[in-house]
């Protein structure tokens, strides 16, 4: 099984993927230029130079809604910094990630520097996150899974970066048309996507002006500090 998306949205993703690789390629060149740069520590008797080293083996676990693009965000940055990576895509959309690894090797990425592991979370993702040979885990997905990854990495104090879902609030004001509030953005895909709002908020109703009636024929509402 492999989840797809409309052709136009897929084309947008591919454009973003190319731009992401170009951007990180520029960062890699800039990183090389800074290797061995001198650091002034305020004392002439010390000769201090700065060198950047890769983290090591990075486990990259990505979701299904932007399978190629979100994998690229992690893959391009990790490779640009000189790391070896093991990519675990969602079991619902693994094909583009497998193709990405094939294209990377065809472009000259050394064998073993970019691997892909497919499968369900408990069978592939969890063992990968807990593996002693992994130096960093980067994960995009649910809060619950992110918490389990932190627990797996805590004993060895390994680097973890998390992008967790459910943080897309939207504020609905009283004068907002109902149709816009219900559909805050055009649905480009029949499948839910991360940027779509998950938590609507409505501001509190503003107080009535002084002297306003509470209803037809009802008593007038007094002002603050006004008796009765």
Phi and psi in degrees as a GROMACS rama.xvg file:
@    title "Ramachandran Plot"
@    xaxis  label "Phi"
@    yaxis  label "Psi"
@TYPE xy
-146.698  118.714  UNK-2
-71.6157  135.709  UNK-3
-108.327  -171.331  UNK-4
-154.885  163.104  UNK-5
-56.1901  148.293  UNK-6
-58.1575  -41.7963  UNK-7
-63.7611  -43.1102  UNK-8
-67.0117  -36.4529  UNK-9
-63.2673  -39.1965  UNK-10
-64.3956  -39.7705  UNK-11
-61.052  -42.4338  UNK-12
-61.3541  -43.0485  UNK-13
-64.2398  -39.7083  UNK-14
-60.416  -43.4592  UNK-15
-65.4328  -36.4492  UNK-16
-61.1652  -46.868  UNK-17
-61.1679  -43.2863  UNK-18
-63.8535  -35.8752  UNK-19
-65.8351  -42.5749  UNK-20
-65.8597  -40.1397  UNK-21
-62.6319  -43.3838  UNK-22
-61.9601  -47.1047  UNK-23
-70.9661  -28.0884  UNK-24
-62.6976  -39.3615  UNK-25
-64.5296  -38.4625  UNK-26
-64.7999  -36.5547  UNK-27
-63.7996  -42.415  UNK-28
-65.3475  -39.9193  UNK-29
-65.4542  -36.9519  UNK-30
-64.5953  -41.9069  UNK-31
-61.1662  -37.908  UNK-32
-67.6986  -24.3106  UNK-33
-90.5034  -8.70921  UNK-34
-62.7655  132.207  UNK-35
78.3733  12.4563  UNK-36
-70.1018  143.919  UNK-37
-74.2264  144.479  UNK-38
-120.045  123.214  UNK-39
-84.1833  113.301  UNK-40
-103.804  8.48465  UNK-41
83.4603  5.79976  UNK-42
-135.066  124.508  UNK-43
-67.968  -23.4078  UNK-44
-75.5259  -7.42645  UNK-45
-109.956  133.753  UNK-46
-113.373  101.858  UNK-47
-110.654  129.726  UNK-48
-126.383  150.122  UNK-49
-107.578  127.543  UNK-50
-127.774  139.865  UNK-51
-103.056  134.447  UNK-52
-122.158  148.464  UNK-53
-63.357  154.022  UNK-54
-66.3204  -41.3839  UNK-55
135.056  -126.954  UNK-56
-93.1799  124.883  UNK-57
-111.627  127.321  UNK-58
-94.1475  122.083  UNK-59
-115.625  115.094  UNK-60
-115.461  119.201  UNK-61
-122.272  158.667  UNK-62
-91.0387  -176.887  UNK-63
-95.072  -19.2358  UNK-64
-76.9273  -30.0876  UNK-65
-130.672  66.2988  UNK-66
-60.3173  -46.1532  UNK-67
-76.0719  -43.286  UNK-68
-67.5788  -47.7142  UNK-69
-69.1474  -30.4131  UNK-70
-65.3449  -40.5358  UNK-71
-64.7035  -39.7937  UNK-72
-53.5087  -40.1909  UNK-73
-83.1983  -44.9961  UNK-74
-63.4174  -49.3403  UNK-75
-62.1255  -43.4091  UNK-76
-67.2762  -42.4001  UNK-77
-65.729  -43.6255  UNK-78
-66.7065  -38.4583  UNK-79
-61.5382  -30.4957  UNK-80
-88.0339  2.32775  UNK-81
88.984  17.2649  UNK-82
-88.2788  156.983  UNK-83
-91.2645  144.668  UNK-84
-130.908  148.635  UNK-85
-123.863  112.251  UNK-86
-96.3485  125.994  UNK-87
-115.534  99.0124  UNK-88
-78.7798  167.277  UNK-89
-61.3015  143.13  UNK-90
-66.3487  -13.2416  UNK-91
-87.2303  -14.7944  UNK-92
-152.669  64.1769  UNK-93
-89.748  -18.2137  UNK-94
-62.2349  -45.2188  UNK-95
-65.9836  -31.7574  UNK-96
-69.9681  -37.6797  UNK-97
-63.779  -43.6769  UNK-98
-63.3017  -35.8267  UNK-99
-61.2531  -41.81  UNK-100
-65.3673  -39.9477  UNK-101
-61.4207  -44.8449  UNK-102
-66.5061  -37.3983  UNK-103
-63.155  -42.7162  UNK-104
-66.5866  -36.6246  UNK-105
-65.7248  -28.7635  UNK-106
-82.7658  -6.17947  UNK-107
115.304  3.73763  UNK-108
-65.0966  129.811  UNK-109
-60.8298  149.395  UNK-110
-59.4968  134.551  UNK-111
89.895  -12.9802  UNK-112
-81.4172  -22.217  UNK-113
-138.293  105.458  UNK-114
-117.809  154.875  UNK-115
-126.552  131.438  UNK-116
-119.319  123.968  UNK-117
-108.021  158.748  UNK-118
141.207  178.754  UNK-119
-72.204  160.436  UNK-120
-56.0661  -52.3473  UNK-121
-64.0398  -27.6678  UNK-122
-90.3547  -28.05  UNK-123
-122.557  -50.6771  UNK-124
-66.6348  -47.0067  UNK-125
-63.4038  -48.0151  UNK-126
-61.8147  -34.8114  UNK-127
-65.741  -45.2361  UNK-128
-64.6518  -31.6688  UNK-129
-90.5626  -3.6813  UNK-130
-68.3503  135.012  UNK-131
-68.3783  -19.2959  UNK-132
-84.8018  -2.55214  UNK-133
-92.8734  129.071  UNK-134
-95.7238  -22.554  UNK-135
-150.644  143.573  UNK-136
-121.671  127.617  UNK-137
-117.57  124.416  UNK-138
-133.122  138.218  UNK-139
-123.998  124.439  UNK-140
166.833  -144.94  UNK-141
-80.4512  158.417  UNK-142
-63.515  -41.8156  UNK-143
-61.8925  -45.0037  UNK-144
-67.6498  -38.3287  UNK-145
-59.9383  -38.5682  UNK-146
-65.0851  -39.3381  UNK-147
-67.2433  -35.7158  UNK-148
-65.874  -41.3547  UNK-149
-60.2961  -41.2665  UNK-150
-63.7854  -39.6763  UNK-151
-67.4456  -31.4067  UNK-152
-91.1724  -14.9459  UNK-153
-62.4743  -43.5825  UNK-154
-57.3291  -36.9963  UNK-155
-95.9075  2.64551  UNK-156
51.1882  51.6875  UNK-157
-87.2791  152.836  UNK-158
-64.809  136.912  UNK-159
-136.848  133.841  UNK-160
-128.022  131.939  UNK-161
-125.902  136.475  UNK-162
-122.907  103.629  UNK-163
-107.209  148.944  UNK-164
-82.2249  177.521  UNK-165
83.6592  17.7442  UNK-166
-119.376  52.677  UNK-167
-125.073  75.3177  UNK-168
-77.8395  158.198  UNK-169
-141.821  136.654  UNK-170
-101.557  124.924  UNK-171
-106.986  112.532  UNK-172
-84.7943  158.47  UNK-173
-57.7608  -29.2752  UNK-174
-92.5466  9.76027  UNK-175
-75.9644  129.421  UNK-176
-59.6728  138.583  UNK-177
-59.6047  -39.5631  UNK-178
-65.4861  -32.1377  UNK-179
-75.2301  -37.1214  UNK-180
-65.0892  -37.6165  UNK-181
-75.1167  -36.4778  UNK-182
-123.238  81.8447  UNK-183
-68.1441  -16.9789  UNK-184
-151.478  151.934  UNK-185
-59.6429  137.9  UNK-186
-82.5342  105.251  UNK-187
-81.42  -17.5097  UNK-188
-137.316  146.029  UNK-189
-73.0542  -6.45493  UNK-190
-103.674  145.272  UNK-191
-66.8288  146.956  UNK-192
-128.748  154.983  UNK-193
-58.0698  -41.3651  UNK-194
-69.1495  -11.5282  UNK-195
-72.6363  136.335  UNK-196
-58.652  140.005  UNK-197
-112.722  -26.5252  UNK-198
-128.008  98.2877  UNK-199
-80.1916  142.255  UNK-200
-125.103  141.127  UNK-201
-117.01  123.969  UNK-202
-61.7019  155.207  UNK-203
-62.6614  148.461  UNK-204
-65.2656  132.176  UNK-205
-66.4752  149.474  UNK-206
-66.6398  150.216  UNK-207
-68.9827  149.733  UNK-208
-65.4812  156.61  UNK-209
-58.1652  136.955  UNK-210
88.454  -5.2837  UNK-211
-72.7273  146.406  UNK-212
-83.4266  146.202  UNK-213
-75.8689  -18.8816  UNK-214
-178.345  178.61  UNK-215
-60.2554  120.63  UNK-216
73.0305  1.36366  UNK-217
-77.7235  170.627  UNK-218
-69.5801  152.961  UNK-219
-72.2234  146.566  UNK-220
-89.2649  128.577  UNK-221
-79.8853  164.058  UNK-222
-88.5404  165.055  UNK-223
-59.817  129.582  UNK-224
85.3612  1.91779  UNK-225
-99.6115  131.579  UNK-226
-75.1705  142.906  UNK-227
